[in-house]
Amino acid sequence: MTTHPPVIVYPPTAGGRRVTIHGQIVGLAHGRGDVAEFLRRAGLSDAEEIPLADPALIEWRGGDLDYWPRDA
């Protein structure tokens, strides 16, 4: 059985990138700041620097943390 990190950021769509935390949809992100805010709200990080590149915390699907196409 494959285990996934608690946070999954899905491939871009016309509305942004869907974000789930522990299997629950928490919103659509339009940039890195949105993902960081979702983590703060969920209590997964209270640090000033949110570890967005940590593969143990976040699985980025369909592009990494720098992939935010405007026309997806």
Protein Blocks (a to p, Z undefined) as FASTA:
>chain_A
ZZddfbdcddddfkbccddeehiafbdcfbfklmmmmmmmnopaccfbdcfklmklpcce
hiafklccfkZZ
